[in-house]
Amino acid sequence: MAMGSKIFPHLALENGGTTVKVKGPVGEWDPYAVSATFAVIVGQVHRQTGAITLAKGRSTKTYTPGDDWWGADADVIDPAGGALVPGMAVAWGIAAVEMQDGRHETFEWSVTTRLIDSPPLP
């Protein structure tokens, strides 16, 4: 499958850094793909403390070949461990793609991204 989904290079923080609005292009759909759902993990190492903060989320809708973009809200897993802050982070994505024959294929990727306080461009 040629589904080359990625994550935008800038992602917006919300709720005091406990939520990340993750968005990205779906990429080119395989002609035999019917639908896809997405999940994401965002990780950040805090420069001063070395603490690692993780957020996870999944798409709330099922995407189809007519969709060019996907999105998910990733929430900090352990809010007591701290919030995400503006700066560099790593995001890992996974897509579960349903094919016409009923099988599901898995596609994964990782990218370096920048977390920002203001909403990202498209």
Biopython code that builds the backbone (N, CA, C, O; Angstrom):
import numpy as np
from Bio.PDB.StructureBuilder import StructureBuilder

atoms = [
    (1, "MET", "N", (0.840, -1.179, 0.000)),
    (1, "MET", "CA", (0.000, 0.000, 0.000)),
    (1, "MET", "C", (0.883, 1.239, 0.000)),
    (1, "MET", "O", (1.916, 1.266, 0.668)),
    (2, "ALA", "N", (0.494, 2.235, -0.723)),
    (2, "ALA", "CA", (1.280, 3.448, -0.858)),
    (2, "ALA", "C", (0.866, 4.515, 0.137)),
    (2, "ALA", "O", (1.222, 5.682, -0.024)),
    (3, "MET", "N", (0.130, 4.137, 1.150)),
    (3, "MET", "CA", (-0.356, 5.130, 2.100)),
    (3, "MET", "C", (0.820, 5.688, 2.884)),
    (3, "MET", "O", (1.344, 5.021, 3.776)),
    (4, "GLY", "N", (1.233, 6.892, 2.563)),
    (4, "GLY", "CA", (2.417, 7.467, 3.180)),
    (4, "GLY", "C", (2.073, 8.541, 4.180)),
    (4, "GLY", "O", (2.608, 9.646, 4.094)),
    (5, "SER", "N", (1.214, 8.262, 5.110)),
    (5, "SER", "CA", (0.747, 9.285, 6.025)),
    (5, "SER", "C", (1.883, 9.866, 6.848)),
    (5, "SER", "O", (2.842, 9.172, 7.189)),
    (6, "LYS", "N", (1.765, 11.116, 7.153)),
    (6, "LYS", "CA", (2.738, 11.830, 7.969)),
    (6, "LYS", "C", (2.001, 12.668, 8.991)),
    (6, "LYS", "O", (0.772, 12.657, 9.066)),
    (7, "ILE", "N", (2.766, 13.385, 9.765)),
    (7, "ILE", "CA", (2.226, 14.282, 10.774)),
    (7, "ILE", "C", (2.792, 15.663, 10.474)),
    (7, "ILE", "O", (3.965, 15.792, 10.124)),
    (8, "PHE", "N", (1.973, 16.684, 10.609)),
    (8, "PHE", "CA", (2.429, 18.041, 10.328)),
    (8, "PHE", "C", (3.644, 18.403, 11.181)),
    (8, "PHE", "O", (3.795, 17.900, 12.294)),
    (9, "PRO", "N", (4.511, 19.275, 10.660)),
    (9, "PRO", "CA", (5.727, 19.647, 11.395)),
    (9, "PRO", "C", (5.466, 20.569, 12.588)),
    (9, "PRO", "O", (6.362, 20.766, 13.409)),
    (10, "HIS", "N", (4.267, 21.136, 12.704)),
    (10, "HIS", "CA", (3.888, 21.964, 13.847)),
    (10, "HIS", "C", (2.537, 21.473, 14.367)),
    (10, "HIS", "O", (1.572, 21.365, 13.610)),
    (11, "LEU", "N", (2.479, 21.177, 15.663)),
    (11, "LEU", "CA", (1.244, 20.706, 16.275)),
    (11, "LEU", "C", (0.874, 21.623, 17.434)),
    (11, "LEU", "O", (1.744, 22.063, 18.185)),
    (12, "ALA", "N", (-0.407, 21.909, 17.576)),
    (12, "ALA", "CA", (-0.879, 22.855, 18.592)),
    (12, "ALA", "C", (-1.126, 22.174, 19.937)),
    (12, "ALA", "O", (-1.722, 21.100, 20.015)),
    (13, "LEU", "N", (-0.650, 22.831, 20.986)),
    (13, "LEU", "CA", (-0.931, 22.411, 22.352)),
    (13, "LEU", "C", (-2.225, 23.072, 22.821)),
    (13, "LEU", "O", (-2.508, 24.219, 22.472)),
    (14, "GLU", "N", (-3.000, 22.345, 23.606)),
    (14, "GLU", "CA", (-4.222, 22.879, 24.204)),
    (14, "GLU", "C", (-4.305, 22.424, 25.648)),
    (14, "GLU", "O", (-3.538, 21.567, 26.085)),
    (15, "ASN", "N", (-5.240, 23.001, 26.383)),
    (15, "ASN", "CA", (-5.506, 22.604, 27.771)),
    (15, "ASN", "C", (-4.253, 22.624, 28.639)),
    (15, "ASN", "O", (-3.995, 21.690, 29.399)),
    (16, "GLY", "N", (-3.478, 23.698, 28.518)),
    (16, "GLY", "CA", (-2.287, 23.832, 29.349)),
    (16, "GLY", "C", (-1.209, 22.817, 29.044)),
    (16, "GLY", "O", (-0.414, 22.471, 29.918)),
    (17, "GLY", "N", (-1.173, 22.331, 27.801)),
    (17, "GLY", "CA", (-0.150, 21.363, 27.405)),
    (17, "GLY", "C", (-0.501, 19.912, 27.690)),
    (17, "GLY", "O", (0.347, 19.028, 27.566)),
    (18, "THR", "N", (-1.759, 19.660, 28.074)),
    (18, "THR", "CA", (-2.151, 18.270, 28.332)),
    (18, "THR", "C", (-2.816, 17.614, 27.129)),
    (18, "THR", "O", (-3.118, 16.421, 27.163)),
    (19, "THR", "N", (-3.048, 18.389, 26.058)),
    (19, "THR", "CA", (-3.612, 17.852, 24.819)),
    (19, "THR", "C", (-2.827, 18.399, 23.640)),
    (19, "THR", "O", (-2.444, 19.569, 23.627)),
    (20, "VAL", "N", (-2.588, 17.543, 22.645)),
    (20, "VAL", "CA", (-1.961, 17.957, 21.390)),
    (20, "VAL", "C", (-2.944, 17.676, 20.266)),
    (20, "VAL", "O", (-3.471, 16.569, 20.159)),
    (21, "LYS", "N", (-3.193, 18.684, 19.421)),
    (21, "LYS", "CA", (-4.036, 18.514, 18.241)),
    (21, "LYS", "C", (-3.127, 17.976, 17.130)),
    (21, "LYS", "O", (-2.351, 18.730, 16.542)),
    (22, "VAL", "N", (-3.224, 16.696, 16.848)),
    (22, "VAL", "CA", (-2.364, 16.061, 15.846)),
    (22, "VAL", "C", (-3.121, 16.001, 14.524)),
    (22, "VAL", "O", (-4.273, 15.571, 14.472)),
    (23, "LYS", "N", (-2.456, 16.438, 13.461)),
    (23, "LYS", "CA", (-3.047, 16.408, 12.128)),
    (23, "LYS", "C", (-1.969, 16.034, 11.131)),
    (23, "LYS", "O", (-0.779, 16.238, 11.370)),
    (24, "GLY", "N", (-2.409, 15.481, 10.004)),
    (24, "GLY", "CA", (-1.450, 15.167, 8.961)),
    (24, "GLY", "C", (-2.136, 14.719, 7.687)),
    (24, "GLY", "O", (-3.324, 14.395, 7.686)),
    (25, "PRO", "N", (-1.377, 14.703, 6.600)),
    (25, "PRO", "CA", (-1.928, 14.225, 5.332)),
    (25, "PRO", "C", (-2.039, 12.704, 5.345)),
    (25, "PRO", "O", (-1.187, 12.014, 5.904)),
    (26, "VAL", "N", (-3.079, 12.201, 4.733)),
    (26, "VAL", "CA", (-3.247, 10.750, 4.644)),
    (26, "VAL", "C", (-2.226, 10.155, 3.681)),
    (26, "VAL", "O", (-1.709, 9.063, 3.917)),
    (27, "GLY", "N", (-1.939, 10.860, 2.613)),
    (27, "GLY", "CA", (-1.053, 10.307, 1.591)),
    (27, "GLY", "C", (-1.867, 9.663, 0.488)),
    (27, "GLY", "O", (-3.089, 9.805, 0.439)),
    (28, "GLU", "N", (-1.203, 8.974, -0.372)),
    (28, "GLU", "CA", (-1.869, 8.344, -1.509)),
    (28, "GLU", "C", (-2.561, 7.050, -1.061)),
    (28, "GLU", "O", (-1.932, 6.167, -0.478)),
    (29, "TRP", "N", (-3.846, 6.957, -1.340)),
    (29, "TRP", "CA", (-4.612, 5.767, -0.967)),
    (29, "TRP", "C", (-4.336, 4.630, -1.939)),
    (29, "TRP", "O", (-4.258, 4.838, -3.149)),
    (30, "ASP", "N", (-4.190, 3.442, -1.404)),
    (30, "ASP", "CA", (-4.099, 2.235, -2.215)),
    (30, "ASP", "C", (-5.444, 2.036, -2.910)),
    (30, "ASP", "O", (-6.479, 2.287, -2.292)),
    (31, "PRO", "N", (-5.474, 1.600, -4.162)),
    (31, "PRO", "CA", (-6.765, 1.434, -4.852)),
    (31, "PRO", "C", (-7.668, 0.387, -4.205)),
    (31, "PRO", "O", (-8.872, 0.372, -4.463)),
    (32, "TYR", "N", (-7.108, -0.491, -3.368)),
    (32, "TYR", "CA", (-7.905, -1.529, -2.716)),
    (32, "TYR", "C", (-8.268, -1.177, -1.273)),
    (32, "TYR", "O", (-8.876, -1.990, -0.576)),
    (33, "ALA", "N", (-7.908, 0.010, -0.822)),
    (33, "ALA", "CA", (-8.220, 0.436, 0.544)),
    (33, "ALA", "C", (-9.661, 0.936, 0.621)),
    (33, "ALA", "O", (-10.142, 1.634, -0.271)),
    (34, "VAL", "N", (-10.332, 0.565, 1.702)),
    (34, "VAL", "CA", (-11.718, 0.969, 1.929)),
    (34, "VAL", "C", (-11.780, 2.093, 2.965)),
    (34, "VAL", "O", (-12.510, 3.068, 2.788)),
    (35, "SER", "N", (-11.015, 1.950, 4.042)),
    (35, "SER", "CA", (-11.067, 2.926, 5.120)),
    (35, "SER", "C", (-9.823, 2.810, 5.988)),
    (35, "SER", "O", (-9.047, 1.864, 5.856)),
    (36, "ALA", "N", (-9.642, 3.780, 6.876)),
    (36, "ALA", "CA", (-8.510, 3.751, 7.797)),
    (36, "ALA", "C", (-8.860, 4.479, 9.082)),
    (36, "ALA", "O", (-9.621, 5.447, 9.085)),
    (37, "THR", "N", (-8.291, 3.992, 10.168)),
    (37, "THR", "CA", (-8.329, 4.700, 11.440)),
    (37, "THR", "C", (-6.880, 4.926, 11.872)),
    (37, "THR", "O", (-5.982, 4.194, 11.457)),
    (38, "PHE", "N", (-6.662, 5.937, 12.703)),
    (38, "PHE", "CA", (-5.309, 6.335, 13.068)),
    (38, "PHE", "C", (-5.161, 6.438, 14.576)),
    (38, "PHE", "O", (-6.112, 6.757, 15.289)),
    (39, "ALA", "N", (-3.947, 6.161, 15.050)),
    (39, "ALA", "CA", (-3.592, 6.384, 16.449)),
    (39, "ALA", "C", (-2.229, 7.052, 16.467)),
    (39, "ALA", "O", (-1.448, 6.913, 15.526)),
    (40, "VAL", "N", (-1.944, 7.783, 17.550)),
    (40, "VAL", "CA", (-0.700, 8.539, 17.625)),
    (40, "VAL", "C", (-0.189, 8.603, 19.062)),
    (40, "VAL", "O", (-0.965, 8.605, 20.017)),
    (41, "ILE", "N", (1.124, 8.654, 19.190)),
    (41, "ILE", "CA", (1.784, 8.932, 20.461)),
    (41, "ILE", "C", (2.747, 10.082, 20.217)),
    (41, "ILE", "O", (3.493, 10.083, 19.237)),
    (42, "VAL", "N", (2.726, 11.057, 21.110)),
    (42, "VAL", "CA", (3.653, 12.184, 21.046)),
    (42, "VAL", "C", (4.516, 12.134, 22.299)),
    (42, "VAL", "O", (3.998, 12.039, 23.412)),
    (43, "GLY", "N", (5.835, 12.199, 22.116)),
    (43, "GLY", "CA", (6.755, 12.160, 23.247)),
    (43, "GLY", "C", (7.669, 13.364, 23.256)),
    (43, "GLY", "O", (8.102, 13.841, 22.207)),
    (44, "GLN", "N", (7.961, 13.851, 24.455)),
    (44, "GLN", "CA", (8.846, 15.011, 24.586)),
    (44, "GLN", "C", (9.729, 14.834, 25.821)),
    (44, "GLN", "O", (9.258, 14.457, 26.894)),
    (45, "VAL", "N", (11.020, 15.114, 25.641)),
    (45, "VAL", "CA", (11.967, 15.109, 26.754)),
    (45, "VAL", "C", (12.147, 16.559, 27.200)),
    (45, "VAL", "O", (12.494, 17.422, 26.394)),
    (46, "HIS", "N", (11.912, 16.822, 28.473)),
    (46, "HIS", "CA", (12.075, 18.176, 28.997)),
    (46, "HIS", "C", (13.558, 18.456, 29.211)),
    (46, "HIS", "O", (14.256, 17.686, 29.871)),
    (47, "ARG", "N", (14.026, 19.557, 28.652)),
    (47, "ARG", "CA", (15.457, 19.888, 28.651)),
    (47, "ARG", "C", (16.047, 20.031, 30.044)),
    (47, "ARG", "O", (17.169, 19.583, 30.278)),
    (48, "GLN", "N", (15.333, 20.636, 30.964)),
    (48, "GLN", "CA", (15.892, 20.888, 32.293)),
    (48, "GLN", "C", (15.914, 19.640, 33.174)),
    (48, "GLN", "O", (16.863, 19.436, 33.932)),
    (49, "THR", "N", (14.887, 18.811, 33.083)),
    (49, "THR", "CA", (14.759, 17.692, 34.018)),
    (49, "THR", "C", (15.061, 16.337, 33.400)),
    (49, "THR", "O", (15.379, 15.393, 34.123)),
    (50, "GLY", "N", (14.969, 16.216, 32.076)),
    (50, "GLY", "CA", (15.137, 14.918, 31.425)),
    (50, "GLY", "C", (13.894, 14.047, 31.499)),
    (50, "GLY", "O", (13.893, 12.916, 31.014)),
    (51, "ALA", "N", (12.827, 14.579, 32.110)),
    (51, "ALA", "CA", (11.580, 13.806, 32.212)),
    (51, "ALA", "C", (10.974, 13.622, 30.822)),
    (51, "ALA", "O", (11.046, 14.512, 29.974)),
    (52, "ILE", "N", (10.382, 12.463, 30.610)),
    (52, "ILE", "CA", (9.714, 12.163, 29.340)),
    (52, "ILE", "C", (8.211, 12.244, 29.564)),
    (52, "ILE", "O", (7.662, 11.573, 30.437)),
    (53, "THR", "N", (7.565, 13.066, 28.770)),
    (53, "THR", "CA", (6.107, 13.181, 28.821)),
    (53, "THR", "C", (5.543, 12.573, 27.551)),
    (53, "THR", "O", (6.011, 12.868, 26.451)),
    (54, "LEU", "N", (4.535, 11.723, 27.704)),
    (54, "LEU", "CA", (3.889, 11.060, 26.572)),
    (54, "LEU", "C", (2.410, 11.413, 26.514)),
    (54, "LEU", "O", (1.737, 11.539, 27.537)),
    (55, "ALA", "N", (1.927, 11.568, 25.292)),
    (55, "ALA", "CA", (0.491, 11.765, 25.064)),
    (55, "ALA", "C", (0.054, 10.752, 24.018)),
    (55, "ALA", "O", (0.806, 10.450, 23.092)),
    (56, "LYS", "N", (-1.144, 10.234, 24.158)),
    (56, "LYS", "CA", (-1.656, 9.279, 23.167)),
    (56, "LYS", "C", (-3.070, 9.645, 22.777)),
    (56, "LYS", "O", (-3.815, 10.255, 23.543)),
    (57, "GLY", "N", (-3.423, 9.249, 21.549)),
    (57, "GLY", "CA", (-4.775, 9.507, 21.078)),
    (57, "GLY", "C", (-5.077, 8.699, 19.835)),
    (57, "GLY", "O", (-4.210, 8.018, 19.289)),
    (58, "ARG", "N", (-6.319, 8.787, 19.398)),
    (58, "ARG", "CA", (-6.739, 8.078, 18.193)),
    (58, "ARG", "C", (-7.808, 8.890, 17.484)),
    (58, "ARG", "O", (-8.492, 9.714, 18.092)),
    (59, "SER", "N", (-7.939, 8.644, 16.204)),
    (59, "SER", "CA", (-8.960, 9.351, 15.433)),
    (59, "SER", "C", (-10.340, 8.933, 15.936)),
    (59, "SER", "O", (-10.560, 7.790, 16.337)),
    (60, "THR", "N", (-11.246, 9.884, 15.902)),
    (60, "THR", "CA", (-12.607, 9.593, 16.354)),
    (60, "THR", "C", (-13.531, 9.273, 15.188)),
    (60, "THR", "O", (-14.711, 8.983, 15.385)),
    (61, "LYS", "N", (-13.000, 9.327, 13.991)),
    (61, "LYS", "CA", (-13.800, 8.977, 12.818)),
    (61, "LYS", "C", (-13.019, 7.983, 11.970)),
    (61, "LYS", "O", (-11.806, 7.833, 12.115)),
    (62, "THR", "N", (-13.734, 7.317, 11.093)),
    (62, "THR", "CA", (-13.112, 6.422, 10.124)),
    (62, "THR", "C", (-12.936, 7.209, 8.838)),
    (62, "THR", "O", (-13.883, 7.811, 8.332)),
    (63, "TYR", "N", (-11.721, 7.202, 8.316)),
    (63, "TYR", "CA", (-11.407, 7.957, 7.104)),
    (63, "TYR", "C", (-11.537, 7.057, 5.882)),
    (63, "TYR", "O", (-11.296, 5.852, 5.954)),
    (64, "THR", "N", (-11.922, 7.657, 4.759)),
    (64, "THR", "CA", (-12.112, 6.924, 3.504)),
    (64, "THR", "C", (-11.260, 7.568, 2.412)),
    (64, "THR", "O", (-10.713, 8.652, 2.615)),
    (65, "PRO", "N", (-11.142, 6.908, 1.251)),
    (65, "PRO", "CA", (-10.278, 7.442, 0.193)),
    (65, "PRO", "C", (-10.584, 8.869, -0.259)),
    (65, "PRO", "O", (-9.743, 9.491, -0.908)),
    (66, "GLY", "N", (-11.735, 9.394, 0.058)),
    (66, "GLY", "CA", (-12.026, 10.781, -0.271)),
    (66, "GLY", "C", (-11.377, 11.782, 0.683)),
    (66, "GLY", "O", (-11.381, 12.984, 0.418)),
    (67, "ASP", "N", (-10.822, 11.292, 1.788)),
    (67, "ASP", "CA", (-10.207, 12.165, 2.790)),
    (67, "ASP", "C", (-8.724, 12.363, 2.492)),
    (67, "ASP", "O", (-8.003, 11.409, 2.199)),
    (68, "ASP", "N", (-8.280, 13.618, 2.571)),
    (68, "ASP", "CA", (-6.874, 13.939, 2.353)),
    (68, "ASP", "C", (-6.109, 14.112, 3.656)),
    (68, "ASP", "O", (-4.884, 13.991, 3.672)),
    (69, "TRP", "N", (-6.822, 14.398, 4.766)),
    (69, "TRP", "CA", (-6.201, 14.696, 6.045)),
    (69, "TRP", "C", (-6.810, 13.836, 7.133)),
    (69, "TRP", "O", (-7.964, 13.419, 7.031)),
    (70, "TRP", "N", (-6.042, 13.573, 8.167)),
    (70, "TRP", "CA", (-6.564, 12.878, 9.337)),
    (70, "TRP", "C", (-6.222, 13.714, 10.563)),
    (70, "TRP", "O", (-5.362, 14.593, 10.504)),
    (71, "GLY", "N", (-6.899, 13.436, 11.674)),
    (71, "GLY", "CA", (-6.615, 14.164, 12.894)),
    (71, "GLY", "C", (-6.986, 13.356, 14.118)),
    (71, "GLY", "O", (-7.831, 12.462, 14.065)),
    (72, "ALA", "N", (-6.331, 13.693, 15.232)),
    (72, "ALA", "CA", (-6.614, 13.049, 16.513)),
    (72, "ALA", "C", (-6.139, 13.962, 17.625)),
    (72, "ALA", "O", (-5.157, 14.687, 17.465)),
    (73, "ASP", "N", (-6.831, 13.929, 18.746)),
    (73, "ASP", "CA", (-6.361, 14.621, 19.940)),
    (73, "ASP", "C", (-5.575, 13.624, 20.771)),
    (73, "ASP", "O", (-6.073, 12.545, 21.094)),
    (74, "ALA", "N", (-4.341, 13.987, 21.117)),
    (74, "ALA", "CA", (-3.510, 13.139, 21.969)),
    (74, "ALA", "C", (-3.450, 13.771, 23.348)),
    (74, "ALA", "O", (-3.041, 14.923, 23.487)),
    (75, "ASP", "N", (-3.854, 13.027, 24.365)),
    (75, "ASP", "CA", (-3.876, 13.521, 25.735)),
    (75, "ASP", "C", (-2.715, 12.941, 26.527)),
    (75, "ASP", "O", (-2.355, 11.775, 26.364)),
    (76, "VAL", "N", (-2.130, 13.777, 27.395)),
    (76, "VAL", "CA", (-1.027, 13.325, 28.237)),
    (76, "VAL", "C", (-1.498, 12.125, 29.049)),
    (76, "VAL", "O", (-2.570, 12.151, 29.653)),
    (77, "ILE", "N", (-0.686, 11.077, 29.055)),
    (77, "ILE", "CA", (-1.061, 9.818, 29.706)),
    (77, "ILE", "C", (-1.108, 9.968, 31.219)),
    (77, "ILE", "O", (-2.051, 9.496, 31.855)),
    (78, "ASP", "N", (-0.109, 10.617, 31.805)),
    (78, "ASP", "CA", (-0.039, 10.793, 33.257)),
    (78, "ASP", "C", (0.116, 12.274, 33.566)),
    (78, "ASP", "O", (1.237, 12.774, 33.663)),
    (79, "PRO", "N", (-1.012, 12.987, 33.722)),
    (79, "PRO", "CA", (-0.920, 14.432, 33.961)),
    (79, "PRO", "C", (-0.058, 14.794, 35.167)),
    (79, "PRO", "O", (0.498, 15.891, 35.212)),
    (80, "ALA", "N", (0.066, 13.899, 36.145)),
    (80, "ALA", "CA", (0.912, 14.176, 37.302)),
    (80, "ALA", "C", (2.385, 14.233, 36.891)),
    (80, "ALA", "O", (3.210, 14.807, 37.603)),
    (81, "GLY", "N", (2.710, 13.640, 35.748)),
    (81, "GLY", "CA", (4.085, 13.628, 35.262)),
    (81, "GLY", "C", (4.473, 14.894, 34.528)),
    (81, "GLY", "O", (5.615, 15.026, 34.086)),
    (82, "GLY", "N", (3.548, 15.824, 34.390)),
    (82, "GLY", "CA", (3.854, 17.085, 33.735)),
    (82, "GLY", "C", (3.156, 17.218, 32.403)),
    (82, "GLY", "O", (2.627, 16.252, 31.853)),
    (83, "ALA", "N", (3.167, 18.433, 31.902)),
    (83, "ALA", "CA", (2.523, 18.743, 30.633)),
    (83, "ALA", "C", (3.572, 18.869, 29.542)),
    (83, "ALA", "O", (4.764, 19.006, 29.818)),
    (84, "LEU", "N", (3.117, 18.821, 28.312)),
    (84, "LEU", "CA", (3.983, 19.106, 27.175)),
    (84, "LEU", "C", (4.161, 20.616, 27.089)),
    (84, "LEU", "O", (3.285, 21.379, 27.497)),
    (85, "VAL", "N", (5.295, 21.036, 26.558)),
    (85, "VAL", "CA", (5.592, 22.463, 26.446)),
    (85, "VAL", "C", (5.984, 22.776, 25.006)),
    (85, "VAL", "O", (6.371, 21.876, 24.262)),
    (86, "PRO", "N", (5.887, 24.044, 24.606)),
    (86, "PRO", "CA", (6.329, 24.388, 23.252)),
    (86, "PRO", "C", (7.781, 23.967, 23.034)),
    (86, "PRO", "O", (8.637, 24.163, 23.897)),
    (87, "GLY", "N", (8.035, 23.394, 21.885)),
    (87, "GLY", "CA", (9.378, 22.918, 21.562)),
    (87, "GLY", "C", (9.316, 21.638, 20.758)),
    (87, "GLY", "O", (8.250, 21.227, 20.299)),
    (88, "MET", "N", (10.466, 21.014, 20.590)),
    (88, "MET", "CA", (10.565, 19.819, 19.766)),
    (88, "MET", "C", (9.993, 18.592, 20.481)),
    (88, "MET", "O", (10.060, 18.469, 21.704)),
    (89, "ALA", "N", (9.431, 17.694, 19.677)),
    (89, "ALA", "CA", (8.870, 16.435, 20.176)),
    (89, "ALA", "C", (8.950, 15.412, 19.049)),
    (89, "ALA", "O", (9.238, 15.754, 17.902)),
    (90, "VAL", "N", (8.693, 14.166, 19.391)),
    (90, "VAL", "CA", (8.632, 13.096, 18.397)),
    (90, "VAL", "C", (7.218, 12.544, 18.403)),
    (90, "VAL", "O", (6.625, 12.341, 19.462)),
    (91, "ALA", "N", (6.681, 12.302, 17.208)),
    (91, "ALA", "CA", (5.334, 11.741, 17.097)),
    (91, "ALA", "C", (5.407, 10.435, 16.309)),
    (91, "ALA", "O", (6.064, 10.351, 15.271)),
    (92, "TRP", "N", (4.720, 9.422, 16.828)),
    (92, "TRP", "CA", (4.625, 8.131, 16.160)),
    (92, "TRP", "C", (3.178, 7.909, 15.770)),
    (92, "TRP", "O", (2.280, 8.087, 16.592)),
    (93, "GLY", "N", (2.941, 7.524, 14.526)),
    (93, "GLY", "CA", (1.590, 7.278, 14.053)),
    (93, "GLY", "C", (1.448, 5.850, 13.562)),
    (93, "GLY", "O", (2.413, 5.218, 13.133)),
    (94, "ILE", "N", (0.228, 5.362, 13.634)),
    (94, "ILE", "CA", (-0.090, 4.043, 13.092)),
    (94, "ILE", "C", (-1.468, 4.127, 12.443)),
    (94, "ILE", "O", (-2.384, 4.752, 12.979)),
    (95, "ALA", "N", (-1.599, 3.494, 11.291)),
    (95, "ALA", "CA", (-2.877, 3.444, 10.592)),
    (95, "ALA", "C", (-3.306, 1.993, 10.454)),
    (95, "ALA", "O", (-2.504, 1.133, 10.091)),
    (96, "ALA", "N", (-4.567, 1.724, 10.745)),
    (96, "ALA", "CA", (-5.176, 0.420, 10.492)),
    (96, "ALA", "C", (-6.053, 0.612, 9.262)),
    (96, "ALA", "O", (-7.077, 1.294, 9.315)),
    (97, "VAL", "N", (-5.644, 0.009, 8.167)),
    (97, "VAL", "CA", (-6.312, 0.213, 6.888)),
    (97, "VAL", "C", (-7.089, -1.033, 6.503)),
    (97, "VAL", "O", (-6.523, -2.119, 6.378)),
    (98, "GLU", "N", (-8.399, -0.864, 6.316)),
    (98, "GLU", "CA", (-9.228, -1.978, 5.880)),
    (98, "GLU", "C", (-9.179, -2.062, 4.358)),
    (98, "GLU", "O", (-9.360, -1.064, 3.661)),
    (99, "MET", "N", (-8.928, -3.282, 3.850)),
    (99, "MET", "CA", (-8.855, -3.517, 2.418)),
    (99, "MET", "C", (-10.186, -4.090, 1.930)),
    (99, "MET", "O", (-11.005, -4.536, 2.733)),
    (100, "GLN", "N", (-10.396, -4.075, 0.618)),
    (100, "GLN", "CA", (-11.661, -4.543, 0.044)),
    (100, "GLN", "C", (-11.975, -5.991, 0.388)),
    (100, "GLN", "O", (-13.146, -6.364, 0.458)),
    (101, "ASP", "N", (-10.952, -6.819, 0.605)),
    (101, "ASP", "CA", (-11.189, -8.228, 0.925)),
    (101, "ASP", "C", (-11.423, -8.468, 2.415)),
    (101, "ASP", "O", (-11.515, -9.614, 2.854)),
    (102, "GLY", "N", (-11.520, -7.375, 3.203)),
    (102, "GLY", "CA", (-11.808, -7.498, 4.626)),
    (102, "GLY", "C", (-10.573, -7.566, 5.506)),
    (102, "GLY", "O", (-10.684, -7.447, 6.726)),
    (103, "ARG", "N", (-9.397, -7.756, 4.917)),
    (103, "ARG", "CA", (-8.166, -7.768, 5.708)),
    (103, "ARG", "C", (-7.853, -6.359, 6.192)),
    (103, "ARG", "O", (-8.350, -5.378, 5.639)),
    (104, "HIS", "N", (-7.029, -6.269, 7.222)),
    (104, "HIS", "CA", (-6.535, -4.983, 7.709)),
    (104, "HIS", "C", (-5.018, -4.974, 7.603)),
    (104, "HIS", "O", (-4.351, -5.922, 8.017)),
    (105, "GLU", "N", (-4.482, -3.899, 7.048)),
    (105, "GLU", "CA", (-3.046, -3.726, 6.951)),
    (105, "GLU", "C", (-2.631, -2.610, 7.898)),
    (105, "GLU", "O", (-3.389, -1.673, 8.150)),
    (106, "THR", "N", (-1.411, -2.729, 8.418)),
    (106, "THR", "CA", (-0.890, -1.761, 9.370)),
    (106, "THR", "C", (0.224, -0.958, 8.722)),
    (106, "THR", "O", (1.096, -1.513, 8.053)),
    (107, "PHE", "N", (0.190, 0.356, 8.925)),
    (107, "PHE", "CA", (1.235, 1.243, 8.440)),
    (107, "PHE", "C", (1.658, 2.133, 9.597)),
    (107, "PHE", "O", (0.812, 2.646, 10.330)),
    (108, "GLU", "N", (2.962, 2.319, 9.763)),
    (108, "GLU", "CA", (3.449, 3.136, 10.859)),
    (108, "GLU", "C", (4.522, 4.094, 10.368)),
    (108, "GLU", "O", (5.141, 3.869, 9.328)),
    (109, "TRP", "N", (4.736, 5.165, 11.123)),
    (109, "TRP", "CA", (5.745, 6.160, 10.782)),
    (109, "TRP", "C", (6.072, 6.967, 12.029)),
    (109, "TRP", "O", (5.311, 6.975, 12.996)),
    (110, "SER", "N", (7.204, 7.641, 11.993)),
    (110, "SER", "CA", (7.551, 8.571, 13.068)),
    (110, "SER", "C", (8.147, 9.830, 12.457)),
    (110, "SER", "O", (8.778, 9.783, 11.401)),
    (111, "VAL", "N", (7.941, 10.948, 13.127)),
    (111, "VAL", "CA", (8.445, 12.226, 12.650)),
    (111, "VAL", "C", (8.863, 13.082, 13.843)),
    (111, "VAL", "O", (8.348, 12.922, 14.949)),
    (112, "THR", "N", (9.792, 13.980, 13.602)),
    (112, "THR", "CA", (10.107, 15.020, 14.572)),
    (112, "THR", "C", (9.186, 16.193, 14.275)),
    (112, "THR", "O", (9.015, 16.577, 13.118)),
    (113, "THR", "N", (8.599, 16.757, 15.313)),
    (113, "THR", "CA", (7.642, 17.842, 15.143)),
    (113, "THR", "C", (7.893, 18.918, 16.185)),
    (113, "THR", "O", (8.593, 18.685, 17.171)),
    (114, "ARG", "N", (7.331, 20.077, 15.970)),
    (114, "ARG", "CA", (7.435, 21.170, 16.949)),
    (114, "ARG", "C", (6.063, 21.430, 17.543)),
    (114, "ARG", "O", (5.084, 21.615, 16.819)),
    (115, "LEU", "N", (6.000, 21.442, 18.854)),
    (115, "LEU", "CA", (4.762, 21.763, 19.564)),
    (115, "LEU", "C", (4.692, 23.274, 19.745)),
    (115, "LEU", "O", (5.665, 23.902, 20.162)),
    (116, "ILE", "N", (3.542, 23.850, 19.430)),
    (116, "ILE", "CA", (3.373, 25.301, 19.514)),
    (116, "ILE", "C", (2.114, 25.629, 20.292)),
    (116, "ILE", "O", (1.210, 24.802, 20.412)),
    (117, "ASP", "N", (2.063, 26.854, 20.825)),
    (117, "ASP", "CA", (0.895, 27.290, 21.593)),
    (117, "ASP", "C", (-0.270, 27.714, 20.726)),
    (117, "ASP", "O", (-1.423, 27.633, 21.150)),
    (118, "SER", "N", (0.015, 28.165, 19.515)),
    (118, "SER", "CA", (-1.066, 28.633, 18.641)),
    (118, "SER", "C", (-1.418, 27.564, 17.618)),
    (118, "SER", "O", (-0.595, 26.699, 17.317)),
    (119, "PRO", "N", (-2.619, 27.614, 17.087)),
    (119, "PRO", "CA", (-3.025, 26.591, 16.117)),
    (119, "PRO", "C", (-2.099, 26.568, 14.899)),
    (119, "PRO", "O", (-1.664, 27.619, 14.428)),
    (120, "PRO", "N", (-1.797, 25.363, 14.389)),
    (120, "PRO", "CA", (-0.952, 25.266, 13.198)),
    (120, "PRO", "C", (-1.703, 25.704, 11.952)),
    (120, "PRO", "O", (-2.933, 25.734, 11.919)),
    (121, "LEU", "N", (-0.949, 26.034, 10.955)),
    (121, "LEU", "CA", (-1.541, 26.335, 9.654)),
    (121, "LEU", "C", (-2.147, 25.070, 9.096)),
    (121, "LEU", "O", (-1.793, 23.979, 9.542)),
    (122, "PRO", "N", (-3.062, 25.178, 8.123)),
    (122, "PRO", "CA", (-3.876, 24.068, 7.633)),
    (122, "PRO", "C", (-3.375, 22.775, 8.104)),
    (122, "PRO", "O", (-3.949, 21.735, 7.780)),
]
sb = StructureBuilder()
sb.init_structure("model")
sb.init_model(0)
sb.init_chain("A")
sb.init_seg("    ")
for serial, (resi, resn, name, xyz) in enumerate(atoms, 1):
    if name == "N":
        sb.init_residue(resn, " ", resi, " ")
    sb.init_atom(name, np.array(xyz, "f"), 0.0, 1.0, " ", f" {name:<3s}", serial, name[0])
structure = sb.get_structure()
